[in-house]
């Protein structure tokens, strides 16, 4: 089985011209696929018109983390606390999501991936949780950009028991967290499957779970947390079933 992985772009200053704006795939995610006997296919940031042809080479797609989705794509101006975005990647991935849905290619979306899928399908985002999100009830806003290393889980989430996500990771897993944006208005074709204790959306799925989105980073904790590897394995299983 072949699964596509969206590449990030190296935006840091570097002495090597070969690494300037290089298209890169996260090592831990590649390792997770290889460990599960899945062939990873890295999708570079290319013309949106090339998205369909790339998708024809794989059985599913993993939308990965990265910079903020530019708010222009959900009809907002950037706030003072919105981070860096990279328009070429946004344009490409917006088309990738739309083409994947049209082609019935399953999607697993991670962190920025969740945000991109939600926007591509008609949803909006909190541009910055600390300045825009107000928890309901007595629970304060928890730490979503964790101070611990990313391979260490830091807060619990509540997952719907009847969701595919709940069957994979359980109803109260401990997850890692390195985001300052989150889904706000959920796209019409998606529904919420997981939330943080403060109400921030942590998981989205469509009705048949062919689209599954998580706000945390299973690719960084799968090796020592069996439920996170199970999330990946269950995605691969759905991809195999949809292929057949």
N, C-alpha and C positions, 0 to 999 in steps of 0.2 A: 504493500500500500504506500502511496505517495501523498504526503500532506504538505501544503504550501505554508510558508512562514513569511509574514511581511517583514521586510528589512527596516531597521532604523537607519538614520543618516548621521555620521560623525560630524557634529558641528563645532567641536573643540578645535582650538588652534594646535597645529601639529607641525613638527619640523619636516616630516615626510610628505611630499606632494601626493603620494599614493594614498595617504590616509585622510586627506582633506576632502570633506563631504563624501567619504567612502560609505558604501552601503554595507551594513553590518548585521549579522544575525547573532543573537545572544547565545553564548556557549551552553549555558545550562538548559535552555530549551532544546537546542539541537541534541544535547546528550540525552534528554528525556525521551525524545522520539527514537533515537538510535537504540536506547536501552529496551524499548518496547517493540523493536524490529520494524519501525516505521521509517521510510525513506524521506528525509527532509528536503524540501525544494525551496530555496530562498527566493522570494520575489523582490527584486530591486524596485526602487521608485522609478517608474517609467511613465510614458504617456498613458492617460486614462483609457484611450482606445485600445491599448494592449492588454487590459485586464482580462477580457474574455478569453483571449488566446492563452494566457498564462493559466487561467483556471481550468482550461481543457486538459492540462497536463497532470492534474492532481485529483484526489478523491475528496478533499476538504481543505479548509484554510484556517490557520490560526492568526488572528489579528493581534499584534503585539503592542507592548508599551512604548512610550516615547513622549515627545513634547505635547503641549496643549493643542487641542483642536481649535483652529482659528474661529472665533465667534461669528465671523461674517457668514459662516455656513448655517447658523441658526438665527440669523437676522438680528444680531446684537453687535454693539460696539465693544471693544476691549475695555475692561475695567483697569484700575490702577494696579491690581494684583494679579492680572492674567500673565502667565508666563510666555516663554518663547514658543512660537509655532513655525511650521515649515510648510508653506502652501503647496509646493509640488507633491509632498507626501499626502497632504489632505485631499487634493484633487484626485490623485490616483486611488487612494483607499476608499473614498466615497463611491467611486465607480466600481471598485472591486466588490464592495458590499452589495451594491445593486445588481451587479452581474451574477454574483454568487447566489443571491436569492432567486433570480430569474432562471438560473441553471440548476437549481435545487442542489447546490453544493453546501454541505454542512459547514457551519462557522463556530469556532470557539474563539471568543474575544476576551483579551486580558487587559485590564486597567485602561489605558488609552483606547484599547480596542473596544471595550464596552462603550466608551464615550463616542467613538467614531461610528459604531453600529447604530447607536441610539440616534445620533444626528442624521446619519444617512437615511434612516427609516422615518424621520420626521419628528424626532424628539429634540429637547434642549438640554443645556447643562448649567450647573452652578459653575461660574468661572473661577470662583475661589471660595472654598468652604468657610474659612475663618472669617471672611467679611460678608458672606451672603447667606449662609445656612444658619437657621435658628431652630435648634431642637425643640420638640414639643415635650411638655411635661417637665419633670424635675431633672432628667438626665442631661448633663452638660455635653458639649461637643467634645468627643474623645480625640485622641491623637491619631490622625490619619496619615500624616507624614512621620513615620516612626523614627525615633532616635536610635533604636537598635539596628543591627545589621539586617539586611533584607532577607537573609536566610534564616532569621529567627522570627517565629510568629509572635504577634504582639497584642491582638485583641480578638474577642469572640464576635461571631455574627449569628444571627437567627435565620435559619433556612426553612422554607416551607417543606413539611414532611412529604407532601404529595407531589413535589417537583422532581424532575430528573436530577437536579442538583442535590436535593436532599437525599436521594437514594445513593448518590456517589459519595458525598462528604459528611452526611449526617445532619442533624438539625441545629447543632450548636458548636461548630468547629472553631478552632483557634487559627487565625490567619495572619499573614503579614500585610503591611499597608504602607505604600509610598505614593500617595496621590493627594492633590489639593483641589481637584475638580471631581464632579460626580454628576450622574444623571439627575435632571430636574423634572421636566415634563417627559414622561415615558412615551416612546413611539407607539402608535396605535396597534401595531402587530406584536408588541412585546408586553410582558407582564412581569411584575416584581416577584422574585423568588427568594431574595435574601436582603436583610438590612443589618446595619450596625446597631449597637445599643442606643445610639442617639438618633436613629432614623435614617441615616444616610444609606442610599441604595447600594447594595453590595452584589446583587445578582439579578440578571434578567434572562428570560427565556421566551421563545414563541411557543405556540400550542404543542407542537410535536418535538420540541427541544432540538430541532435541526439548527437553530440559532441559540447558543448559550453564551452568556456574558458574565464574567466575574471581575470584580473590582480589585481583587488581590492578585498575588503573583504565585500561582502554583508551580511555575517553572523553576522557582528558587527554593522550594521546600519539598518537592515531590520525593526526593531521595530518602528523607528521614521521616516523612509523614505519609503513610500508606494511603490515607483517604485522598490526598492530593494527587498521587499517582493514579488512583482509581478514577478521579475526575477525567484525567487524560485518556485512560484506557476506555472508559465509557464513551468518550467522544470518538475514539478510533473505531469502536464497535458500531456506533451510529453511522459513521462514514462508510463502513463496509456494508452495512445493511442498505443504505441508500444507493450504493454503487450497484448492488444486485437487484 
